[in-house]
Each structure stands twice: as C-alpha cells, then as structure tokens.
Amino acid sequence: MAQVSAARKAAFGILLSVERGDGHSDDLLRGESIARLSPVDRNLATALVLGVLRWQIALDAAIRPLLNKPNAKLDAEVLIALRLGVFQLEHMDRIPVRAAIDESVELTKQAGHRFASGMVNAVLRKLSAPSDRPRADGSDASAYPAWMTDRWTLGFGQDVTCEICRYGQSQASVAVRLRTPDVGAELVSEGVKLAPGALLAGARLVVAGDVTATEAFRAGRVRIQDEGSQLVAEIAGQGSAILDCCAAPGGKTMVLAERNPDATIVVSDVSPVRLDALRDRLKPLGDRVECRLADATQLRYGAEFDLVLADVPCSGTGTLGRNPEIRHRLTPAEFARQAERQKLILSSALRAAQPGGVVVYSTCSLEPEENEQVIGAVLSDHATARVLSMKLRLEQMEAEGILIAGAAAKLNECIAPDGYLRLFPGMFGTDGFFVTRLQKS
C-alpha cells in the first residue's frame, strides 16, 4: 500500500478546507498542520497548495477530457486528489511520476472514496503517458477567469494584464519590517539572508531562510508585511490623534505607531474575534492605543482625529498571487457590492476627521469600482474634502529618508492624473494597491 507523505497530506487537508469555504490559504498555511512539518515538507506543502490554487482552472481543463463523463460532478476529495496529481505531473519536474500518481490514489482511498481511486489512477496515468493529444493552454492568463482578464485588458491594456497574470502565478516575495536596524544582524545569525527593499528604507526582503523560525519573529522584533502594505501606512503620514477604522490584522497600525510615537491611536474593527487578535498584537504599544468594536460604515466619532486611515475591506484582486483562491470565488457583481460599503466607510472616516485633518483611503483591489469611483462618489457628497498631492507627499517621504533614493520618481509614474496612486502587482515586487490622501478643509 502506498504511503502518503506528510507534506501531501497537509496540502490535501488545506485544499479541501479552501474548497469547502472553511478558510483562506494564507491563514491555513500558517496553521498547526503546516507548523509541525519539517522545513522541507513545509516548503513542499506550501508549493502544492499555492500551485494547485493558482493553476486550478487549467488543471480542471486538463482533467475533464480524460473522464468517461467529462461533465460529471466529482466529490471534493476526489477532485482535489486529481488536481494535486496533475499539478505535480505538469508543473513539478523534480517529483517522481510514480509518487505523484500513487499518493493521489492513496489520498482518494483515505478520504473514503476507494471506489473512485481507480478512476484517479487511470486519469493520472493517461496524463503522464506520451501522447499526441493537444496539451491544455499553459499560459499565465489561462489560470484566471476569462471575465477577469478581459476587464483588465479593457481597463489597463494587454501588456499590464500579462504582467498581472505572470506575477500572480509566481512565488510572492517575503518582505519584513524590522523593529530596530540591529534586528537584521540577529536574523542573519539565525540563517536568514536579507536584501534591501525596492521602495522603503525600513523594508527588507527575505532572500533565504525561514524568518518565522527565528527568535526575533517569535518575540515580535520582526514581522512579515508586504512592502506595498508598509508603503500605504507610510504615505498616511503624521498625526497626534489617529484613527485606524478597519485596523485588523494591524500591520499598518504598527507602522503608524512607529512613525507617530507620541500620538494617541484608536483602532476599530467590526469583528470581535479579529479585534481580540488585534488587541493582543498591539499590546506592546501600551495604553496609547485603544481598541474599539465598531462598524466602520457607522462610526460615531465627532470630528476629533487629525489623521484617519480607511484601509477598507475589498475584493483583493491585487493579492491574487498571495491569495490565489480569490479568483475562483469572485463574480463581477462583487465589485459593486463592495463599493457600496466602501463609500459608507470613507464617508464615516471624513466625518471623524477634524477640519484640516487627513483621511487616507486604500484598497488592495485593482478594480475602478472600488477605487476611483468610490472616491469620486464620496467627494461629490462632501464638498469640503479635496484630494491632496501624492507627488508632494512622496517627495517629502524621500527627503525624510522613508523612501530610498530615487523611489519617489519611480512612484510618481504610478500616479493617475486625478492624483491617485496605483501599484500593479509585481511592479515593485509588491501586491497591488490603490491609495489616495484626502483633506477635510
């Protein structure tokens, strides 16, 4: 009887949870089933999970013609075992064919579908055998729903769309933020190799090693945070009374606290579970941070904050490389639904700002419905608000040493005529982000 490796067993469990809607890959890959694996197995399991999710559309297109009934509905466990096998056969050159097939068959049996194991075996053997049949489209764009790539092509052009798709199919870089510069030497002593960030003087990229296995990470002296996410919080700037109205998981709050050591900061979230986790994460900041349970669409603050960050919930289409399953769940109708909530949050944020205060609106979405259309709709209802110069803010950040030399000029090329900054995924090795600064006059 074939044995199933710990890595494949963990990957199978995570993919099954994602398929059933019981979790997100990003969270599950940081869970106990992965943490207890050896480093080698952890890397393999992560590669299997993200690879299957990234290529799921193309994998299913390869599987269906090989079934006796191509339109048959397959049990989730059987389908995932097939996807795992096909991904290894078509995308992982170092995996022995026998291991890819036999362990997928055994996973099917262990999941209680012994009757389907023969079919899994037959499909994978057909796929692995030499054949003159046409191979499935293996382009990066084939891994995305056609409606998604069509709208990107219409909005951004074919070249940009190809780059979005290419970056989404590659392994995302791991960026970290050090609490103090000397933490870098501590990480190096534990086998982690670092490189400078592309934009921020305070960001580092992990070139080699597992930062999560270090004492510095466990003690909170270094945290994993996409450089684009760090940039959004840095763009927000300075304040003495700050509101982060959609704060969880808290990475941007930490940047705000570091840049504003004397400020009082109120953070809120609508979820009690997320707020409890946020409270624990922000505990080292002491009593200058107050956590409040609040719905950001209905904030009940007076005009009491001179800086408000509204990093709003969104579709997440700028993070499809890091969160690949999003592409399988989204529908075009989701953008309009998100936009209605985002307008309410931004309006609440403007009401909470003092006259002269700054409100920063950001998303990790690429979609105009959630970005410039939200800003335009809210500004039409708030005559006292105006868009601040992003170019001036970036130049100020470079002068202060927050941005590395030359980064402001590069980012200026990403500013739209209406003053909004949009980073496409991979442009600087980051996720995709949209950010603008407003002032309540």
C-alpha positions as CSV (number, residue, x, y, z in Angstrom):
1,M,0.0,0.0,0.0
2,A,1.4,3.4,-0.9
3,Q,2.2,5.8,1.9
4,V,1.2,9.4,1.8
5,S,3.9,11.9,2.7
6,A,3.2,14.4,5.5
7,A,3.5,17.3,3.0
8,R,0.9,15.9,0.6
9,K,-1.5,15.0,3.4
10,A,-1.3,18.5,4.9
11,A,-1.7,20.1,1.4
12,F,-4.7,17.9,0.7
13,G,-6.4,19.0,4.0
14,I,-5.8,22.7,3.4
15,L,-7.1,22.5,-0.2
16,L,-10.2,20.7,1.0
17,S,-10.8,23.4,3.6
18,V,-10.4,26.1,0.9
19,E,-12.7,24.2,-1.5
20,R,-15.4,24.0,1.2
21,G,-15.1,27.6,2.1
22,D,-13.7,26.8,5.6
23,G,-10.7,29.1,5.5
24,H,-8.2,31.1,3.4
25,S,-5.0,29.6,2.2
26,D,-2.9,32.4,3.6
27,D,-4.2,31.7,7.1
28,L,-4.2,27.9,6.8
29,L,-0.6,27.8,5.6
30,R,0.3,29.4,8.9
31,G,-1.7,26.9,10.9
32,E,-0.7,23.9,13.0
33,S,-0.8,21.4,10.2
34,I,2.0,23.2,8.5
35,A,3.9,24.4,11.5
36,R,4.5,20.8,12.7
37,L,6.1,19.8,9.4
38,S,9.9,19.7,8.8
39,P,11.2,22.6,6.8
40,V,11.4,20.5,3.6
41,D,7.9,19.2,4.0
42,R,6.6,22.7,4.9
43,N,8.1,24.1,1.7
44,L,6.6,21.2,-0.4
45,A,3.1,21.5,1.2
46,T,3.1,25.3,0.6
47,A,4.2,24.9,-3.0
48,L,1.4,22.3,-3.6
49,V,-1.3,24.4,-2.0
50,L,-0.5,27.6,-3.8
51,G,0.4,25.9,-7.0
52,V,-2.9,24.0,-7.2
53,L,-4.9,27.1,-6.4
54,R,-3.0,29.2,-8.9
55,W,-3.4,26.7,-11.7
56,Q,-6.8,25.3,-10.7
57,I,-8.7,26.5,-13.9
58,A,-6.0,25.0,-16.2
59,L,-5.8,21.8,-14.1
60,D,-9.6,21.2,-14.3
61,A,-9.3,21.8,-18.1
62,A,-6.8,19.0,-18.3
63,I,-8.8,16.6,-16.1
64,R,-12.2,16.9,-17.7
65,P,-11.5,15.5,-21.2
66,L,-9.9,12.4,-19.6
67,L,-13.1,11.5,-17.6
68,N,-15.5,8.9,-19.0
69,K,-18.2,11.6,-18.3
70,P,-16.4,15.0,-18.7
71,N,-19.3,16.9,-17.1
72,A,-19.7,14.6,-14.2
73,K,-19.8,16.1,-10.7
74,L,-16.9,14.9,-8.6
75,D,-16.7,14.7,-4.9
76,A,-14.5,17.5,-3.5
77,E,-11.9,15.0,-2.1
78,V,-11.6,13.2,-5.5
79,L,-11.3,16.4,-7.4
80,I,-8.6,17.7,-5.1
81,A,-6.6,14.5,-5.3
82,L,-6.8,14.8,-9.1
83,R,-5.7,18.4,-9.0
84,L,-2.7,17.6,-6.8
85,G,-1.7,14.8,-9.1
86,V,-2.0,16.8,-12.3
87,F,-0.2,19.8,-10.8
88,Q,2.8,17.6,-9.8
89,L,2.9,15.9,-13.2
90,E,2.7,19.1,-15.2
91,H,4.4,21.7,-13.0
92,M,6.9,20.0,-10.7
93,D,9.8,18.4,-12.6
94,R,11.5,17.0,-9.5
95,I,8.5,15.0,-8.3
96,P,8.7,11.3,-9.5
97,V,5.7,10.4,-11.7
98,R,5.1,7.3,-9.5
99,A,4.9,9.4,-6.3
100,A,2.5,11.9,-7.9
101,I,0.1,9.2,-9.1
102,D,0.3,6.7,-6.2
103,E,-0.1,9.2,-3.4
104,S,-3.0,10.9,-5.1
105,V,-4.7,7.5,-5.4
106,E,-4.0,6.7,-1.8
107,L,-5.3,10.2,-0.7
108,T,-8.6,9.3,-2.5
109,K,-8.8,6.0,-0.6
110,Q,-8.0,7.5,2.7
111,A,-10.7,10.2,2.2
112,G,-13.3,7.4,1.9
113,H,-13.6,7.2,-1.9
114,R,-12.0,3.9,-2.6
115,F,-14.5,3.3,-5.4
116,A,-13.1,6.4,-7.2
117,S,-9.4,5.5,-6.7
118,G,-9.3,3.5,-9.9
119,M,-10.6,6.5,-11.9
120,V,-8.0,8.8,-10.3
121,N,-5.3,6.3,-11.2
122,A,-6.5,6.0,-14.8
123,V,-6.7,9.7,-15.4
124,L,-3.3,10.4,-14.0
125,R,-1.7,7.6,-15.9
126,K,-3.3,8.8,-19.2
127,L,-2.0,12.3,-18.5
128,S,1.6,11.1,-17.7
129,A,1.8,8.8,-20.8
130,P,3.3,10.1,-24.0
131,S,0.5,11.4,-26.3
132,D,-0.1,13.4,-29.4
133,R,-3.2,15.0,-28.0
134,P,-3.2,18.8,-27.6
135,R,-2.0,19.9,-24.2
136,A,-4.1,22.3,-22.2
137,D,-3.2,26.0,-22.5
138,G,-0.4,26.6,-20.0
139,S,-0.2,30.4,-20.3
140,D,-0.4,32.6,-17.2
141,A,-3.7,34.1,-18.4
142,S,-5.3,30.6,-18.6
143,A,-5.1,30.4,-14.8
144,Y,-7.6,33.3,-14.4
145,P,-11.4,33.5,-15.3
146,A,-11.8,35.0,-18.8
147,W,-14.1,37.7,-17.5
148,M,-11.3,38.9,-15.2
149,T,-8.6,39.1,-17.7
150,D,-11.0,40.7,-20.2
151,R,-11.8,43.5,-17.9
152,W,-8.2,44.1,-17.0
153,T,-7.3,44.2,-20.7
154,L,-10.0,46.7,-21.4
155,G,-9.0,48.9,-18.4
156,F,-5.2,48.6,-18.3
157,G,-4.1,47.2,-21.7
158,Q,-2.8,43.8,-22.7
159,D,0.8,44.3,-21.5
160,V,-0.2,45.3,-18.0
161,T,-2.7,42.4,-17.8
162,C,0.0,39.9,-18.9
163,E,2.3,41.2,-16.1
164,I,-0.5,41.0,-13.5
165,C,-1.1,37.4,-14.5
166,R,2.6,36.5,-14.6
167,Y,3.2,37.9,-11.2
168,G,0.1,36.1,-9.8
169,Q,1.5,32.8,-10.9
170,S,4.9,33.2,-9.4
171,Q,6.1,32.8,-5.8
172,A,5.4,36.1,-4.0
173,S,8.4,37.7,-2.3
174,V,8.6,37.8,1.5
175,A,9.1,41.3,2.9
176,V,9.7,42.1,6.5
177,R,9.9,45.1,8.7
178,L,12.5,45.3,11.5
179,R,11.6,46.9,14.8
180,T,15.2,48.2,15.0
181,P,18.0,48.1,12.5
182,D,20.1,45.7,14.7
183,V,17.4,43.0,14.3
184,G,18.8,42.4,10.8
185,A,22.1,41.1,12.2
186,E,20.2,38.9,14.6
187,L,18.3,37.3,11.7
188,V,21.5,36.8,9.7
189,S,23.0,35.0,12.7
190,E,19.9,32.6,12.6
191,G,20.4,31.8,8.9
192,V,18.1,34.3,7.3
193,K,19.6,36.2,4.4
194,L,18.1,39.7,3.7
195,A,18.2,42.2,0.8
196,P,17.1,45.8,0.7
197,G,13.5,46.6,-0.2
198,A,12.6,48.1,-3.5
199,L,11.0,51.3,-2.1
200,L,11.3,51.7,1.6
201,A,14.4,52.3,3.6
202,G,12.9,50.3,6.5
203,A,11.8,47.2,4.5
204,R,13.9,44.1,3.9
205,L,13.3,41.2,1.5
206,V,13.9,37.6,2.7
207,V,16.3,36.0,0.2
208,A,16.9,32.8,2.0
209,G,15.9,31.1,5.3
210,D,12.7,30.9,7.3
211,V,12.1,34.1,9.3
212,T,9.2,32.5,11.1
213,A,11.6,30.1,12.8
214,T,13.7,32.8,14.4
215,E,13.5,34.1,18.0
216,A,13.2,37.7,16.6
217,F,10.0,36.7,14.8
218,R,8.5,34.9,17.9
219,A,9.3,37.9,20.1
220,G,7.8,40.4,17.6
221,R,11.0,42.2,16.7
222,V,10.4,41.5,13.1
223,R,7.1,41.0,11.2
224,I,6.2,39.8,7.8
225,Q,4.5,42.6,5.9
226,D,4.3,43.3,2.1
227,E,6.3,46.3,1.2
228,G,3.2,47.8,-0.5
229,S,1.2,47.5,2.7
230,Q,4.0,49.2,4.6
231,L,4.0,52.0,1.9
232,V,0.3,52.7,2.4
233,A,0.8,53.3,6.1
234,E,3.9,55.4,5.5
235,I,2.0,57.6,3.0
236,A,-0.6,58.2,5.7
237,G,1.9,60.5,7.5
238,Q,1.8,62.1,10.8
239,G,-0.9,62.9,13.4
240,S,-1.4,63.4,17.1
241,A,-4.9,61.8,17.3
242,I,-5.1,58.9,14.8
243,L,-8.0,56.6,13.9
244,D,-7.4,53.3,12.0
245,C,-11.0,52.4,11.3
246,C,-10.5,49.0,9.6
247,A,-7.4,48.0,11.5
248,A,-7.2,44.2,11.6
249,P,-4.8,42.5,11.3
250,G,-2.8,45.5,12.5
251,G,0.3,45.7,10.3
252,K,-0.5,49.3,9.1
253,T,-1.3,50.3,12.7
254,M,2.1,49.2,13.8
255,V,3.7,51.4,11.1
256,L,1.6,54.4,12.2
257,A,2.6,53.8,15.8
258,E,6.3,53.7,14.9
259,R,6.1,56.9,12.9
260,N,4.0,58.7,15.5
261,P,5.4,57.7,18.9
262,D,3.6,60.4,20.8
263,A,0.2,60.0,19.1
264,T,-2.9,58.5,20.7
265,I,-4.3,55.9,18.3
266,V,-7.8,54.5,18.2
267,V,-8.2,51.2,16.3
268,S,-11.5,49.6,15.4
269,D,-12.9,46.5,13.7
270,V,-16.4,45.1,13.3
271,S,-15.4,41.5,14.2
272,P,-14.9,40.7,17.9
273,V,-12.6,37.8,17.0
274,R,-10.4,40.0,14.9
275,L,-10.4,42.7,17.5
276,D,-9.3,40.4,20.2
277,A,-6.4,39.2,18.0
278,L,-5.6,42.8,17.2
279,R,-5.6,43.8,20.9
280,D,-3.0,41.1,21.6
281,R,-0.8,42.1,18.7
282,L,-0.9,45.8,19.7
283,K,-0.3,45.1,23.4
284,P,3.4,46.2,23.2
285,L,2.3,49.7,22.3
286,G,0.8,50.2,25.7
287,D,-2.2,52.4,26.7
288,R,-1.7,54.9,23.9
289,V,-3.6,52.5,21.6
290,E,-7.3,52.0,22.3
291,C,-9.2,49.1,20.6
292,R,-12.9,49.6,20.0
293,L,-15.5,47.3,18.5
294,A,-17.2,49.3,15.7
295,D,-18.7,49.1,12.3
296,A,-16.7,51.4,10.1
297,T,-19.7,52.2,8.0
298,Q,-21.4,53.8,11.1
299,L,-18.6,55.4,13.1
300,R,-20.0,57.5,15.9
301,Y,-17.0,59.8,16.5
302,G,-17.0,63.6,16.4
303,A,-14.6,65.5,14.2
304,E,-11.8,64.5,16.6
305,F,-8.9,63.0,14.6
306,D,-6.3,64.7,12.6
307,L,-5.3,61.5,10.7
308,V,-7.7,58.8,9.7
309,L,-6.7,55.6,7.8
310,A,-9.5,53.8,5.9
311,D,-7.8,50.7,4.6
312,V,-11.1,49.2,3.6
313,P,-12.3,45.6,3.0
314,C,-12.2,44.9,-0.7
315,S,-12.2,42.2,-3.3
316,G,-8.5,41.7,-3.0
317,T,-7.7,41.4,-6.7
318,G,-4.3,43.0,-6.1
319,T,-3.3,40.0,-4.0
320,L,-4.1,37.0,-6.2
321,G,-0.6,35.7,-6.1
322,R,-0.7,35.5,-2.3
323,N,-4.4,34.6,-2.1
324,P,-5.0,32.7,-5.3
325,E,-8.4,31.2,-4.4
326,I,-10.0,34.6,-4.6
327,R,-10.1,34.3,-8.4
328,H,-12.3,31.2,-8.0
329,R,-14.8,32.9,-5.7
330,L,-15.3,36.3,-7.2
331,T,-18.0,37.4,-9.6
332,P,-18.3,40.8,-11.3
333,A,-21.2,41.7,-9.1
334,E,-19.0,41.6,-6.1
335,F,-17.2,44.9,-7.0
336,A,-20.4,46.9,-6.8
337,R,-21.4,45.3,-3.5
338,Q,-18.0,46.1,-2.0
339,A,-18.2,49.6,-3.4
340,E,-21.4,50.4,-1.5
341,R,-19.8,49.5,1.8
342,Q,-16.6,51.3,0.9
343,K,-18.4,54.6,0.2
344,L,-20.1,54.4,3.6
345,I,-16.7,53.7,5.3
346,L,-15.0,56.6,3.6
347,S,-17.9,59.0,4.4
348,S,-17.7,57.9,8.1
349,A,-13.9,58.5,8.0
350,L,-14.4,62.0,6.7
351,R,-16.9,62.8,9.4
352,A,-14.4,61.6,12.0
353,A,-11.7,63.9,10.8
354,Q,-11.0,67.4,12.2
355,P,-11.2,70.3,9.8
356,G,-7.8,70.3,8.2
357,G,-7.4,66.6,9.0
358,V,-6.1,64.0,6.5
359,V,-8.1,60.9,5.5
360,V,-6.2,58.1,3.7
361,Y,-8.3,55.7,1.6
362,S,-6.7,52.5,0.4
363,T,-7.5,49.1,-1.0
364,C,-5.6,46.0,-2.3
365,S,-8.0,45.9,-5.3
366,L,-7.3,46.7,-8.9
367,E,-10.9,47.5,-9.8
368,P,-12.1,51.1,-10.5
369,E,-15.5,50.4,-8.9
370,E,-13.7,50.0,-5.5
371,N,-11.1,52.8,-6.1
372,E,-11.5,55.9,-8.2
373,Q,-15.3,55.5,-8.5
374,V,-15.6,55.3,-4.7
375,I,-13.5,58.5,-4.3
376,G,-15.5,60.3,-7.0
377,A,-18.9,59.4,-5.5
378,V,-17.9,60.4,-1.9
379,L,-16.3,63.7,-3.0
380,S,-19.5,64.7,-4.8
381,D,-21.3,64.4,-1.5
382,H,-18.5,66.0,0.7
383,A,-17.8,69.4,-0.8
384,T,-15.3,70.2,2.0
385,A,-13.0,67.4,1.0
386,R,-10.2,67.5,-1.6
387,V,-7.5,65.3,-3.0
388,L,-4.0,66.1,-1.7
389,S,-0.9,66.0,-3.9
390,M,0.6,62.5,-3.8
391,K,3.7,63.7,-5.6
392,L,4.4,66.2,-2.9
393,R,3.9,63.5,-0.2
394,L,6.3,61.1,-1.9
395,E,9.0,63.7,-2.3
396,Q,8.6,64.6,1.4
397,M,9.0,60.9,2.3
398,E,12.2,60.6,0.3
399,A,13.6,63.8,1.8
400,E,12.9,62.3,5.3
401,G,14.7,59.0,4.4
402,I,11.5,56.9,4.5
403,L,11.8,56.2,0.8
404,I,15.1,55.1,-0.7
405,A,16.8,57.5,-3.1
406,G,15.0,57.6,-6.5
407,A,11.9,55.8,-5.3
408,A,9.7,58.9,-5.4
409,A,10.4,59.4,-9.1
410,K,9.5,55.8,-9.8
411,L,6.3,56.0,-7.8
412,N,5.4,59.3,-9.4
413,E,4.9,57.4,-12.7
414,C,2.2,55.4,-10.9
415,I,0.1,58.4,-10.0
416,A,-3.0,58.9,-12.1
417,P,-3.9,62.4,-13.4
418,D,-6.6,62.7,-10.7
419,G,-3.9,62.2,-8.0
420,Y,-4.5,58.6,-7.0
421,L,-1.5,56.2,-6.6
422,R,-2.0,52.7,-8.1
423,L,0.6,49.9,-7.8
424,F,0.0,46.9,-10.1
425,P,1.0,43.5,-8.7
426,G,4.7,42.9,-9.1
427,M,5.6,46.4,-10.3
428,F,8.0,46.7,-7.4
429,G,7.7,43.2,-6.1
430,T,4.6,44.1,-4.1
431,D,0.9,43.2,-4.1
432,G,-1.4,45.6,-6.0
433,F,-2.6,48.6,-4.0
434,F,-4.6,51.8,-4.5
435,V,-4.2,54.8,-2.2
436,T,-5.1,58.4,-2.0
437,R,-4.9,61.2,0.6
438,L,-7.9,63.5,1.2
439,Q,-8.0,66.6,3.3
440,K,-11.1,67.9,5.1
441,S,-11.0,71.6,4.6
